[in-house]
Amino acid sequence: MALKFCTLSSSSKGNSIFVGTSNVNILIDAGISCRRIEQSLQSRGISPHKITDIFITHEHTDHVKGAALFSRKYGANIHATTLTVKKIQSMAKKDSELLPIEKVNYIKPNEKIVIQDLQLYSFPIPHDAEDPVGYTMFDGKSKISIATDLGCIPEKLCQIMKNSDIVLLESNHDVQMVKDGTYPQVLKKRILGNYGHLSNHIAGNFLSTIISPKLKHVFLGHLSPENNTPRQALETIRATLQNNGFPEKLPFDLHVAPAEEPGALITLE
């Protein structure tokens, strides 16, 4: 048995992640076009026809753009909270953007979902969406945790994400770059607020609380192209971890998830 993981896209422009087991292949979000999802999967040797389920974190376009078409084309089930589904349907500008309701499974935050040999757990996150969630995935041996689009760290998040083998954590922006940037003040306030996005510094401090001997890979995701750079994110995270007592040579691999192309396919044996 092996748990597989690959980011297909991770940025403010689009997000989608592949997770697979021996029997189940799923996407966490489908925020890029159906065609890009197909191409990204195929480039990693994964047939789109093998995707059985799509788990949606929230209704923003960069997380749901290709969900409706991909589900219709390949028959993948869609899992999302009731309020998220309602919001997606209300935002649809044409019929092709409507989720096929016969494929929708309604979930709740703090719910355990079992699909054959994969267990998922949905947890609430603070973001300016209707009912957003993150996910952990477990195959009986290995654990993957995904948390992006959160403006602050919920009290129970450390407990939820601890003992993960792979973590995808938002490292959206550098605070000073946001403050010095050209965004209007209302947008700056949103990004920096408790229902916006995680800064590099906050991500680094949180990461220091969930590092365990099991941790093998950390991916920094959902970087803002205007208010961050891969180098800035990595340098800030590394410096923050060292300030929190971790060695310069980390006991896990630290990556920035590629913004607009698939990352490496990782297999946890």
N, C-alpha and C positions, 0 to 999 in steps of 0.2 A: 504494500500500500504506500502511495506517495501523494503528497499534496503539492500542487503546482501553482505558481503565481507569476503574473506578468502584467505590468502596466501597459495599456494600449495608448493612453494619452493622459497627461496630468498637468493641467494649467488652468488659468482663468478662462481659457477659450474652449476647453473641452476635457471631460474626464471619463475614463472607462478602464476597468481593471478586470482581468481574467483570473479566475481561480478554478482549479480542477482537481478531481480525485479519479480513482479508477472507474467510477460509475457516473459521476456528475460533473458537468462543466457549466460554470455560471459566469455572468458578468455582474460586477458591482458598478452600477450606472452605465448609461449609454449616451454620453453627452457629446458624441461626435457623429458624423453621418453614418448611415448604414453601410455605405460603400467603404468608408475608412475603417469601420469595425471589421468588415470582411477582409480587407487587405491586410490589416494589422494581424488578425488571427492567422491568416494563411501564411504570412511571413514568418510565423513562429511554428508552422506545421500543424495548426489547429483548424479543423474544418468548422465553418460557421454552423453547419447542420448539427454539430454535436453540442451546441449551446442549448441547455435545457431550461435555464431560468435567468431572469434579470432582476436583480435586487436594486431598488432605487433609494437613494439617500434623501433626496428632496426634489422639488419641482423646477428648480432653476434650469434654464436652457442648456447650460454647459454640463448638465448631468442627465438630461433626458432627450436631447435632440434626436437621436436615432432609435429610441426605444420602440416607438409605435411601429415604424416600418420594419425593423428587425424582427419584432415579435410576429408580425403578420407574415413575413417572408419565410421564417424558419420555425414558427410555432412555439417559440420560447414563452414560458409563463413569466408574468410580471408580478413582483411582490413590492408593495409599498403601503404606507399608512393610508387610511381612508381620506384624511384631509389632503394628503399629497396627491392622491389620484384625482380628487375633486378639483384641485387647483390646476393640475395638468390639463384636464379636460376643459376647464373654463378658459385657459390660455390658448387653446388650439385655434389657429386661424383658418385651418382647412381640415376636411375630414381625415386626410392621411396622417394628421398629427394627433388624432384622437387615439388613446390607448384602446386596443380591442378588449372590451369588458369581459368577454368570455375567457380571456387569458389572465385576468387580474386576480390576484390573491391578496386580500387585505391583511396587513400585519399591524402589530402594535409595538410601541417602544417597550423595551424590557421583556421581549418575547423570545423564546427558544423555538427555532424552526428546524425540523429535521427533514432532509431530502436524501434518502438512501444512506450513503456512508458519510454524509457531510452534515454537521450541526452548525447552525448559525444562531447568533444572538444579536438582536437589535438593541441599541441603546440610544437614549435621547441626547441630542447635541444642541447647544445654544447658537442659533443662527436665525437670520431674518427670513425664515420660510415658515410654512404652515405647521408642519409636524416633522422636522428633520431627524434623521437617525444616522448612526454609524453602525458598523458591523464587525463582529469577530466571527471567525470560522475555525472549526476544529474537526479533524478526521479521526479522532481517537488517540492521536499521538502528537501531531503538530498543530500549531495555532497561528493564525494570521489575524491581525487587527488593523482596521482602516478607520481613520478619523480625520476628515477634512471638513472645511466650512464650519468652523466653530470659532466664536469670538473670544471665548475664555474656556478655562478648564473646569468641567463639572467635578463636584466633590468625589464621585465614585469612579471617575474615569481611570484613575491609576489602578484600582482594584480590577477593573474590567479588562484592561489591556496588559496587565502584568503577566509574565511567563509566556509571552508570545515568541515565536520563532522569527516571524517577519512582521514589521510594523510599517505601515504607510501613514505618515503624519504630516499634516499641513504645516508648511513653513512659508506662508504666503508673502510676507513683506518685511522690509526693513522700515522701522518706524520713522526714522529721519528722512528716508526717501519719500515716504508718504507726505510728511509735513512739508518738505521742500518742493514737492511735485506740483503739477499743473491741474490736478483734479480740483473740482469745486469743493468748497468747505463741507457741504452736506455729504458728499461722497467720502471725503476724508474721515469725517465723523463716523460714518457707517462702517468703514473698513476697520477703524481703530476701536470701535465700540465692542461691548460684550456680546453682541449678536452679529459681529462681522467676521473677521478672519484672524488667524493666529500669526503673530509676528515671529521672526526667526528667534528672538530672544526668549519669548514665552515657550516656543516649541522646544528649545534646548533645555530650559529648566524642567519642563514636563518630562522630556525624554529621560532626564537623569533620574526620575522617580520610577521608571518602569524597566530599567535595564536589569536583566537577570542572566544567569549562566546559559539559559536557553536561547537568548537572542542572537540571531545570526545575521540578519539584514535589516537595516533601517533605510527607508526611502523617504526623502523629503519631497512632498507633493504640493500641487496646486500653487506653484510659484506665480506671482504676478509679473508679467513681462514689463510693466511700467515701474514697479516699486520694489523690484528685487532682481538678483542675478543668481545663477547657480553658485558662483564663487562666493558671493556675499553670504548666501544661506549656509554653505558648508563652513566657511570661516567662523561665522557667528555661532553656529551649533557646536563646532569643535571647541571654540574658546569658552563657551558657556559650560560645556561638560567638564573642561579642565578646571574652571573656577569652582565647580561642584565636586572636585576631588577625583575625577577620572583621568587616567593616563593619556598622554599624547597619542600613543598607539592604542586605539580602541579595540575591545575584544569582539567586535562585530564589524561588518562591512557597512559603511555609510555611503549612500548614493543620493543623487538627485534624480528623481523620476523624470525621464525625457518629456518635454512639453508636448510635442506634436508627432511623436513616432513611438513605436512600441519599444519597451525596454527588454532586457534579457529575460528569458524564460527560466525561472528558478524552480528546482525540484527539491522538496524536503523529503528525504528517505526516512 
